[in-house]
Amino acid sequence: MIPDMMVFIFPVLGGIISLMYNFSWIILFLIAALLILSFAGNALVRGFLTCGKCKQRELGCPAEELFREK
């Protein structure tokens, strides 16, 4: 899960640092789009496309345990 998070954390941090030195609406928009697509995209993929049909759940998948409906 940590490597998944780093895929969007590094660009977001780079964008925030870039905004601190030279503000740009385009960079702000792209950071917001990246955050929205990252969270919504992961929820869609893990919720409906992959984890719902995965056989790994029977063996004990940490992602399935994390996202399991209570």
C-alpha positions in Angstrom: 0.0 0.0 0.0 2.9 2.4 0.7 4.3 2.1 -2.9 0.8 2.9 -4.2 0.7 6.0 -2.1 4.1 7.1 -3.2 3.0 7.2 -6.8 0.9 10.2 -6.1 2.6 11.6 -3.0 5.8 12.5 -4.8 4.2 14.5 -7.6 1.8 16.2 -5.2 4.7 17.3 -3.0 6.6 18.4 -6.0 3.7 20.4 -7.2 3.1 22.0 -3.8 6.8 23.0 -3.6 6.5 24.4 -7.1 3.5 26.4 -6.1 5.3 27.9 -3.2 8.0 29.3 -5.5 6.0 30.2 -8.5 2.1 30.1 -8.2 0.4 28.8 -11.3 -3.3 28.0 -11.7 -2.5 25.2 -14.1 -0.3 23.4 -11.6 -2.9 23.8 -8.8 -5.6 22.4 -11.2 -3.3 19.4 -12.1 -2.5 18.7 -8.4 -6.3 18.7 -7.6 -7.0 16.5 -10.6 -4.3 14.0 -9.6 -5.7 13.8 -6.0 -9.2 13.3 -7.2 -8.3 10.7 -9.8 -6.0 8.9 -7.5 -8.6 8.4 -4.7 -11.6 8.0 -7.0 -9.7 5.8 -9.4 -8.3 3.5 -6.7 -11.8 3.2 -5.1 -13.3 2.3 -8.4 -10.7 -0.2 -9.4 -10.4 -1.9 -6.0 -14.0 -1.8 -5.2 -15.6 -3.0 -8.4 -13.0 -4.3 -10.9 -10.2 -6.2 -9.0 -10.8 -6.9 -5.4 -14.4 -8.0 -5.8 -13.4 -10.8 -8.1 -10.1 -11.7 -6.6 -9.3 -15.3 -5.4 -6.6 -14.0 -3.1 -9.2 -13.1 -0.5 -9.5 -16.7 0.5 -5.8 -16.9 1.4 -5.8 -13.6 3.4 -5.3 -10.5 1.4 -4.3 -7.4 3.4 -6.0 -5.0 0.9 -9.2 -7.0 1.1 -9.1 -6.8 4.9 -8.5 -3.1 4.8 -11.3 -2.4 2.3 -13.8 -5.0 3.5 -17.3 -3.8 4.3 -18.0 -4.1 8.0 
